[in-house]
Structures are given as C-alpha cells and as structure tokens.
Amino acid sequence: MIVLEAKALGGKIDLASSAAVSYAWELVRAQTPPQLVGVTDGVRWVLAEPHSLKSPRLVVDLAKKQTRPETLALELAQVLWRRLWENGQPPPPPNGSQWVVLPAFSGTRGSRPPKRIHFPDGEEVELAYWKDIVVVTAEWLVRKGLLTPDRCPILKTPKSALVHSEPVYPAGKPIKSFHVLSNGLYLDSHGSAPAVIQRARKLLSHCGVDPQAVSLLPR
C-alpha cells in the first residue's frame, strides 16, 4: 500500500507536513501500515517509508534535463510497482510440491513442526520447534533491514506487543516469554502452532513482505 498526496503542478513538495503522512500514521496505529508515503505534483516525486521520512526511498524530478527521461521513469516505476515485480508473483515452492506456502500451512496442537522454512531470497533455515517459525522469520527480517527499532512496537493487541524495544507490553506488563533478536529487539515467542504461524504472517506483512512468498516443508 502507498499513501500518496497529489499537489497542483509546481506546488510545494514537503513530505513531512503533508496530509499523506498524517493519514499514514493513522494506518500505522491501526496496524495496517503502508509500505510508502509520498507527495507529488506529477513531475516531482518524494517517497519514503513512514518511519524514515528523513531518508526518502525516492526523490525524482521528471523534468531534470541532465538525466534521460526513460531512466527517471524506470526508477519511479521500480519503487511504485516494486511489490508487483518483487512479490506480486511469489516464487514457486522450492524443490517439488511438498512445500506449503506459509498462509496455507496447518498447525494443530500436538502436531510436529515443519522441517524447514524457505524465504523469497532463496535462504532456507532448519526448524526444530513451532516457535522457531516466528523467531527465524523475525531474524530474516532483521538481516534484510526490514525489522528495526523505529518500527516498534508491533502490536498483537492494543495492550500486548509482538515485537518491542524492551521486554514489556505497552501497558507495562512484562512479556512472559521473549526472544532477544540479534538487533536487540524483544520478540514475544510464546504461543501455539496456529499462533506462531499467524505472528510470522503479521511480521512479514508489517515489514512489506508477502507471506505467500514464504514456504514451509512438512516433516
């Protein structure tokens, strides 16, 4: 999802004070954060992640004469439609039909956890316990630079956090069972098989990765 404010041609392009940013933060508070927020007059474009307004993902002026128009157009298209060419058609499950995409994987109480998890960049990780699904997913997002302290807290409910910068829920209650991620964030790793699958899906979606692009290999 991209929240974009359209200005009149030649109007002031100020992302920080734009209505798009205010609306994007409403979506963040509702736990449906947009991937990007931006402002444009049709010629000049500024796009950034909601948590990184001072470091825009893209600043383009289509009227710049020193850059070829097709180069500028391609740069803009790769940001606006990145989800389509990167995640819109998730890669097929690797090495045969035994792999199951994460949202379709069925986990029940007492059942055995999957053997491996496969990420869209081709990385595969062995799994030993159900909670490993959400732990390994979180660590993969950390390595990709997608799960950072400025994205926290990521809430499970209005009073409980899935990922936080400290081992307490927003209301101040200590997290019962947490895993300290490699970047120092605290992940609530406690939960049933269906719960950890749902939490992995939530983390991926929150960080802009299609859960359909992640697969699990049953034992």
C-alpha positions as a printed Julia matrix, in Angstrom:
219×3 Matrix{Float64}:
  0.0     0.0     0.0
  1.24    3.5    -0.87
 -0.29    6.68    0.59
  0.25    9.48   -1.9
 -0.78   13.14   -1.78
 -1.22   14.86   -5.15
 -0.33   18.56   -5.35
 -1.01   21.1    -8.08
  1.77   21.26  -10.66
  4.53   23.48   -9.3
  3.17   23.32   -5.74
  5.37   22.93   -2.65
  6.63   19.38   -2.16
  7.03   18.98    1.61
  6.59   15.39    2.71
  6.93   15.94    6.47
  3.96   18.35    6.64
  1.8    16.6     4.03
 -1.66   15.2     4.71
 -0.37   11.86    3.4
  1.92   11.49    6.43
 -0.93   12.17    8.88
 -3.09    9.55    7.18
 -0.2     7.07    7.03
  0.29    7.32   10.8
 -3.41    6.61   11.33
 -2.89    3.41    9.34
  0.21    2.56   11.38
 -1.77    2.93   14.6
 -4.47    0.69   13.1
 -1.79   -1.98   12.45
 -2.2    -1.68    8.65
  0.92    0.36    7.82
  1.56    1.46    4.24
  4.85    0.49    2.64
  5.45    4.02    1.44
  4.11    7.53    1.9
  4.71   10.29   -0.59
  3.82   13.58   -2.2
  3.92   14.55   -5.89
  2.83   17.21   -8.33
  3.04   14.71  -11.18
  6.55   15.78  -12.12
  8.38   15.84   -8.79
  8.05   12.79   -6.54
  9.18   12.16   -2.95
  8.51    8.73   -1.43
  9.65    7.37    1.93
  8.84    4.7     4.5
  6.57    6.05    7.28
  9.31    5.52    9.88
 12.08    7.04    7.73
 10.75   10.36    6.44
 14.19   11.98    6.65
 15.68    9.29    4.38
 13.36    9.09    1.34
 13.37    5.93   -0.74
 12.96    8.03   -3.86
 13.37   11.68   -4.89
 12.68   12.19   -8.6
 12.18   15.21  -10.79
 10.93   14.04  -14.2
 11.81   17.44  -15.64
 15.54   17.05  -14.95
 17.31   17.57  -18.26
 20.62   16.03  -17.2
 19.03   12.57  -16.8
 17.39   10.61  -19.61
 13.56   10.53  -19.22
 13.4     6.74  -19.59
 15.91    6.34  -16.75
 13.83    8.53  -14.42
 10.62    6.74  -15.45
 12.15    3.34  -14.72
 13.42    4.49  -11.33
  9.94    5.72  -10.42
  8.22    2.57  -11.71
 10.54    0.28   -9.74
  9.51    1.97   -6.49
  5.79    2.39   -7.19
  5.31   -1.13   -8.51
  8.08   -2.9    -6.61
  5.62   -5.24   -4.9
  4.4    -6.47   -8.29
  7.78   -7.31   -9.78
  9.31   -8.46   -6.48
  6.48  -10.12   -4.55
  3.37   -9.86   -6.71
  4.0   -13.3    -8.18
  5.6   -15.25   -5.32
  8.27  -17.73   -6.38
  7.01  -21.31   -6.58
  7.75  -23.55   -3.58
 11.29  -24.92   -3.99
 12.25  -28.46   -4.9
  8.92  -30.08   -5.57
  5.36  -29.98   -4.37
  5.88  -30.87   -0.7
  6.46  -27.25    0.26
  3.42  -25.32    1.53
  3.11  -21.53    1.47
  3.04  -20.05    4.98
 -0.6   -18.81    4.99
 -1.85  -22.25    3.89
  0.18  -24.26    6.42
 -1.98  -26.0     9.01
 -0.61  -26.27   12.51
 -2.55  -28.01   15.26
 -1.86  -28.7    18.93
  0.34  -31.78   19.28
  1.36  -31.89   15.61
  5.01  -31.86   14.55
  6.53  -28.56   13.44
  7.7   -28.13    9.83
 11.23  -29.19    8.94
 12.42  -26.11    7.05
 11.39  -22.59    6.09
 12.17  -21.0     2.71
 12.33  -17.22    2.18
 11.84  -15.29   -1.08
 15.57  -14.59   -1.46
 16.26  -18.35   -1.52
 17.5   -18.66    2.08
 16.4   -21.82    3.9
 16.62  -22.48    7.65
 16.1   -25.68    9.65
 13.3   -25.63   12.24
 13.15  -27.65   15.46
 10.17  -26.16   17.31
  6.97  -24.36   16.37
  8.21  -21.1    17.88
 11.2   -21.23   15.5
  8.87  -20.15   12.68
  8.33  -16.69   14.13
 11.87  -16.42   15.57
 13.58  -17.34   12.28
 11.21  -15.09   10.33
 11.98  -12.16   12.62
 15.74  -12.72   12.3
 15.47  -12.89    8.5
 13.63   -9.54    8.53
 16.35   -8.1    10.77
 19.07   -9.24    8.33
 17.14   -7.63    5.47
 16.98   -4.33    7.37
 13.18   -4.5     7.5
 12.66   -5.07   11.24
 14.21   -2.13   13.08
 13.67   -0.35   16.43
 11.9     2.57   14.74
  9.13    0.17   13.63
  8.37   -0.82   17.22
  6.23   -1.62   18.97
  4.48   -4.06   16.62
  1.28   -4.88   18.46
 -0.63   -8.15   18.76
 -3.49   -6.42   20.55
 -3.88   -2.84   21.84
 -2.28   -3.97   25.14
  0.29   -6.53   24.01
  3.28   -6.33   21.69
  4.7    -8.9    19.31
  7.99   -7.02   18.94
  9.17   -4.26   21.27
 12.35   -2.39   22.11
 12.0    -3.51   25.75
 10.69   -6.74   27.38
  7.37   -5.25   28.47
  4.0    -4.78   26.84
  2.84   -1.23   26.03
  0.74   -1.26   29.22
  3.86   -2.01   31.29
  3.27   -5.71   31.98
  6.39   -7.9    31.46
  6.4   -10.17   28.4
  6.14  -13.77   29.69
  8.35  -15.48   27.14
 10.57  -13.44   24.85
 13.43  -13.99   22.44
 16.11  -11.32   22.12
 16.75  -10.72   18.43
 20.2   -10.04   17.02
 19.48   -6.29   16.84
 18.38   -6.13   20.5
 14.61   -6.13   19.94
 12.37   -8.33   22.07
 10.11  -10.84   20.31
  7.18  -12.48   22.08
  7.86  -16.09   21.02
  5.25  -17.8    23.23
  2.21  -19.34   21.54
  0.51  -22.33   19.99
  1.26  -23.66   16.5
 -1.51  -21.6    14.83
 -0.45  -18.54   16.85
  3.2   -18.58   15.74
  2.17  -19.01   12.1
 -0.19  -16.05   12.4
  2.53  -13.97   14.09
  5.05  -14.79   11.36
  2.48  -13.68    8.77
  1.87  -10.46   10.7
  5.58   -9.67   10.91
  6.08  -10.25    7.2
  3.1    -8.13    6.21
  4.08   -5.35    8.63
  7.54   -5.23    7.04
  6.21   -5.26    3.47
  6.92   -8.89    2.54
  4.16  -11.05    1.05
  3.61  -14.1     3.34
  2.74  -16.07    0.21
  6.41  -15.8    -0.77
  7.5   -17.83    2.3
  7.13  -21.63    2.31
  7.33  -24.38    4.92
  8.41  -28.0     4.4
  6.36  -30.51    6.45
  8.14  -33.32    8.25
